[in-house]
Amino acid sequence: MEDRNPYTTLAGLSDDLSSLATAIAPYLVSIEAGRRRFATGTVWRDGVVVTTAHAIRDTEHMRVVGAVGTPATATLAGWRLACDLGVLKVAQLTGPDLSTLGEPRATRVGELVVALSGSSKEPVARLTMVSSVGRFEPLRRSTRRGNVIELDIAPFPGFSGGPLVDSRGRIVAINTAGLARGAALALPVDFVSVVVEELLARGRI
């Protein structure tokens, strides 16, 4: 007779986290950024990948590897160093469209979230908590203002450029370790969306 699990709540949480990571995996790509450097990118929509500017070192020989595992050539559409965002164009890439997720829900302090990385052969997921939500103070003039989310973890390999997912399974932000030394931060998708569209249109802001 099989023993009954006395920790049903914990088992349910574990199953939900595993299912969440599986559901978000199609959004993840690994970026080959030169000199055996690998970074995470998040599929924004067909042919467009969002990552962090500091992770891009070789803009002439970039490739991305998505869920199907076939490398595809990537070209730099533009980047904005002041908010550490970069946009790549990948003609062969198809994926879910983040613009169809609807109005983003405000992220709250104390909320449990999952940070994902796609820079290795298998996705990496870390459960963490939102430790603060504050205004993003521009490092340089003309930087767009917006909220920044601070997480209660240390940045890990591939953290930057990956998606931050809330308890409803929605991508709410793009992770970055390039704005403050040693801090795991995330930029909300509504802020990122404006920057992405301007970079696609102009290549810079």
C-alpha positions in Angstrom: 0.0 0.0 0.0 1.4 3.3 -1.0 2.1 5.8 1.8 0.1 8.9 1.7 2.1 12.1 1.2 1.7 14.2 4.4 3.1 17.3 2.6 0.5 17.9 -0.1 1.0 21.6 -0.1 4.7 21.3 -0.6 4.2 18.6 -3.3 1.7 20.8 -5.1 4.1 23.8 -5.0 6.9 21.6 -6.4 4.7 20.3 -9.2 3.5 23.8 -10.1 7.1 25.2 -10.3 8.1 22.3 -12.6 5.1 22.9 -14.8 5.9 26.7 -14.9 9.5 26.1 -16.0 8.3 23.8 -18.7 5.7 26.3 -20.0 8.2 29.2 -20.1 11.0 27.1 -21.8 9.8 28.1 -25.4 10.6 31.7 -24.5 14.2 31.0 -23.7 17.2 31.0 -26.1 20.9 30.7 -25.6 23.0 33.4 -27.2 26.5 32.5 -28.5 28.1 35.9 -28.0 31.7 35.2 -29.0 34.8 33.7 -27.3 32.7 30.9 -25.9 30.5 33.3 -24.1 26.9 32.3 -23.7 24.0 34.5 -22.6 20.3 34.2 -22.1 17.7 35.8 -24.4 14.0 36.0 -24.2 11.8 35.5 -27.3 9.8 38.7 -27.6 7.9 37.7 -30.7 8.6 36.0 -34.0 12.1 37.1 -35.1 12.9 39.3 -32.1 14.9 38.4 -29.0 15.5 40.6 -26.0 18.6 40.3 -23.9 21.0 42.6 -21.9 23.4 44.9 -23.5 26.3 44.0 -21.3 26.1 40.3 -22.3 26.7 41.1 -26.0 30.5 41.2 -26.8 30.7 40.0 -30.5 28.1 41.7 -32.6 29.3 40.1 -35.9 29.2 36.4 -35.1 26.2 35.9 -32.8 23.9 32.9 -33.0 21.0 31.9 -30.9 19.8 28.4 -30.0 16.1 28.0 -29.2 14.0 25.2 -27.8 14.4 23.1 -31.0 18.2 23.2 -30.6 19.1 24.4 -34.1 21.5 27.4 -34.1 20.3 30.5 -36.1 22.2 33.6 -37.1 21.4 36.7 -35.1 21.9 40.4 -36.0 21.9 43.3 -33.6 18.9 45.5 -34.0 20.1 47.9 -31.3 21.0 48.4 -27.7 20.6 50.8 -24.9 23.5 50.6 -22.4 21.9 53.0 -19.9 19.1 50.5 -19.1 21.2 47.4 -20.2 18.8 46.2 -22.9 19.7 44.8 -26.3 17.5 43.6 -29.1 18.4 40.9 -31.7 16.8 40.0 -34.9 16.6 36.3 -35.8 14.8 35.6 -39.1 14.3 31.9 -38.6 13.0 32.2 -35.0 9.4 31.7 -34.1 7.9 31.8 -30.6 5.2 33.2 -28.4 4.3 36.9 -28.6 4.8 38.7 -25.3 2.7 41.6 -26.6 -0.4 39.3 -26.3 -0.1 38.8 -22.6 -2.2 41.8 -21.8 -1.8 44.6 -19.3 1.0 43.6 -16.8 0.1 43.2 -13.2 2.0 45.3 -10.7 4.7 43.3 -8.9 4.6 43.5 -5.1 7.2 43.3 -2.4 7.2 39.8 -0.8 5.8 38.2 -3.9 7.3 34.8 -5.0 8.6 34.8 -8.5 10.8 32.5 -10.7 13.9 33.7 -12.6 14.9 31.6 -15.5 18.1 31.2 -17.6 18.5 29.6 -21.0 22.3 29.9 -21.3 22.9 26.2 -20.7 21.7 23.0 -22.4 18.8 22.8 -20.1 16.7 25.7 -18.6 17.7 26.8 -15.1 15.0 28.1 -12.7 15.4 29.8 -9.4 12.5 30.5 -7.0 13.0 33.9 -5.2 11.1 36.7 -3.7 10.7 40.4 -4.7 12.6 42.3 -2.1 11.8 45.8 -3.3 10.2 47.7 -6.2 11.5 51.2 -6.8 12.1 53.9 -9.4 14.8 53.2 -11.9 17.2 56.2 -11.6 18.9 56.8 -14.9 22.6 56.3 -15.0 22.9 58.8 -17.9 20.8 61.6 -19.2 17.8 60.8 -21.4 17.4 57.3 -19.9 13.7 56.4 -19.7 12.4 56.2 -16.2 10.5 53.2 -14.9 10.2 50.8 -12.0 12.9 48.3 -11.2 12.4 45.1 -9.3 15.1 43.8 -6.9 15.2 40.1 -6.1 16.3 38.3 -3.0 18.9 36.2 -4.8 22.4 36.7 -6.1 22.8 36.8 -9.9 23.7 33.4 -11.3 25.2 32.3 -14.7 22.7 33.2 -17.5 20.5 35.3 -15.2 20.7 38.4 -17.3 18.4 38.5 -20.3 16.1 35.7 -18.9 12.5 36.2 -18.0 11.0 36.8 -14.5 7.8 34.9 -14.1 5.1 35.5 -11.5 2.9 32.9 -9.6 0.4 33.0 -12.4 2.9 31.9 -15.0 3.2 35.3 -16.6 6.4 36.9 -17.7 6.5 40.2 -15.8 10.1 41.4 -16.3 13.5 40.9 -18.0 16.4 40.1 -15.6 19.6 42.0 -15.5 22.8 42.0 -13.4 24.3 44.9 -15.3 22.7 47.9 -13.6 24.1 47.5 -10.1 27.1 45.4 -9.0 26.1 42.2 -7.3 22.4 43.0 -7.5 19.8 40.8 -9.2 17.4 43.3 -10.8 14.5 43.0 -13.3 12.9 45.5 -15.7 9.1 45.2 -16.0 7.8 44.2 -19.5 5.9 47.5 -20.0 9.1 49.4 -19.6 11.0 47.0 -21.8 8.3 47.0 -24.5 8.8 50.8 -25.1 12.6 50.4 -25.4 12.3 47.4 -27.7 10.0 49.1 -30.1 12.3 52.2 -30.3 15.4 50.1 -30.8 13.7 48.1 -33.6 12.6 51.4 -35.3 15.8 53.4 -34.8 18.6 51.1 -33.6 19.2 53.5 -30.6 17.4 55.9 -28.3 
